[in-house]
Amino acid sequence: MVGRFRSGHQLSGRPASLEEWRITTGDPEVAVKVYDLFGAHEPQDWETKGEDSFEVFTAVPEVEIILADAKALRQRMVLWSRPGKLVIDSDGGEELVDDTPAPFRGPEPLIDLTFGLAAAPELGRFVLRSHSWSWATDLARNGTGEQLAAAPTPVRASLALEKVSFIAKNGPRAGQLVAYSKPRLALRGALA
């Protein structure tokens, strides 16, 4: 992978949602090309444990992408133990289960979308990784995985950040505005 699309970042040590894509990469040339395509802020270094040490805050909430085939969208349910050991990894068919107890918690979605940029496919493949319950629900409700599996490939699509906000009815944030961005994937048809 040449880079990663992200819907958030850290602000004063706390997670913060974004309304435009943030793209990270380990390749300074890819960072410059992404900046040339999507604008906003010039590439800058950011503190990470991974190899993607450059980040670009873009000016775009939506990009046109190319999905190579049905394997470009991988949806799983995963559960990690407190020490960071994978306990459950299930794609609905096969499941890896470790006997490490994980009381009071269940698995969460893990969605990986691998794609090329329609505006610059020569750059290589990017990935978006999300644990979003709402995106997992949207993908299931819309039958996106099934549509992708049935479509002639490669497939044109748009990948967007959709703003979500509501007033919490209960819990520790009851009565407060909750706002975040979630990914949205729309298939556009076979690549001509």
N, C-alpha and C positions, 0 to 999 in steps of 0.2 A: 504494500500500500504506500502511496506517495503522500497521503495526507488524511486528515480526519476532520469531518464536519462536527461542530459542537454547538449546542443550543444554550450554553451557559458558560460561566467563568466564576472565579473566586473574587469577592470584593470584601476587603478587610477580613479575610479568613472565612467568609461565609459564602455559600453558593448563591449565585445571582443568575436569574434568567435573562436571556437576550431576545430582542425582537428581530435582529438580523444575524445571519450566520457568522460564526467565528470558525476559522479554518486553521488547523495546526499542521505543521510538516517539519521534517528534519532536513529538507532540501531548500537551500536559500533561493535557488532558481525557481522552484515551484512556488515559493512564498511570493516572489516578485510577480510571477505570472498571474497568480490568484489575485494579488493586489491590482494589477493592470486590468483584469477582467471585472472585478467586483468592487473595487474602490474602498473608500472610507479611510482606514488608517494604514500607514505603511507597516510592513512587516517589522516585528520586534521580538526580542528574546523573551521567553517566559520560563519560570521555574517549573520544571517537570522531572519526573523520574524516567520518563520515556525518551525516545529518540526524536520526537517531534518538538524540537526546541524553539521553533519560530511560530508566531501566531499572527494572524491577520484578522482584524475585526472588519467585516465587510459592510457594505451599505445595502445589501440585498436580503430580503426575507424569503426569496424564492429563486431557485436555479433550475435550469433544464439539464436533465441527466440522461445517461444511457445505461440500461440494465442489460448485461450480457445474456442472462438466462434466468430460469426460476431459482437457481441457487444463489442469486444476488440478494435475495431476501431470506434470512434465516431467523426463525422465531423459536425461542426456547423458554422454558421455565427453569430457573436455577435457584439454588439455596447454598449459601456459604456459611460455614461454621464461624464462630467468633474468632478462632485463630486463623481464619482465612483459608480453610480447606474446603474444597468443593464437595458438597454432600449430595445434592441432586442436580442433574443436568438432563432435562427431558425435552424432546422435541415432539412429544405426543405419541411417538412410536417406540423409541428406545429410551431407557432411563438408566443412568448411572446412580447408584445409591451407595453411600458410605454409611457405616453403622454409627457414625458420630451423632449423638443426640443433639437435637436443635429444638428445645421446648419453646412453645408459645410463638413460633415463627413459621411461616410457610414460604414456598418459593415465590420469586418475583419474575416478571418478564425480562428477557434479554433479547433485544432485536438488533441484528446486524444487517445493514444495508450496504452493499458494495456496488460502486458505480463509477462511470467515467463522466466527465463534464462534456455536455453537448458542444459547448463553445471551444473546448480544447481537449479532445479525446486523446491526443498524443501525450498528454501529461501522465497518464496512467490511471490507476484505480484509487478512489477515495473510499472511506468507510464512515458510516454514521452508526454509532452504538448507542442504544437507548434502553432505559429501564422503565419507560413511561407506560403506566397502566392504561392511560387514556388512548395512547397511540396503538397499543396492543388491541384494545377494544375496537378502535376504528378499523384496523386492518382486518380483524375477524368479521365485524359487521358488514364491511364492504366486500369481503371475499377477495381481498387483494392478492393473497398468496395463490389462490386458485386461478384467478384471472391471469396472473403472471405465468403460471405453469401452463395454461392453455394458449397463451399468445405466441405468435411467431416471433422469434428473437433475432437480433436484439430489439429491445423495447425502449421507446422514448417515454420519458416521464418527467414530472415536475416534483421537486422536493421543496417544501415550504415550511416555514415556522408560522404556526397559527396561534394567535393570542387567545388565552382563556382567562376569564376572571369571574369570580362569584363571591358572595358574602357567605362565610362559613356559618352553618346553622348550629353546630355543636363542637365540642372539643376545646382545646386550649386557645384556638383562634376564633371562637364563636363571636359573631357580630363584626368580625374584621374582614376586609377585602383580601382575598387570596388571588394572586395573578401570576401566571407563568406562561411559557410558550411550549407548545408540543409540536413534534414533526407531523407533517401531512404529506402523503405520497399519492400522486394521481398518475395513473398509467395513461399514456397518450396514443399508444398504438405502435405498430412495428416501425422500425427505423427504415426510412425509404432508401 
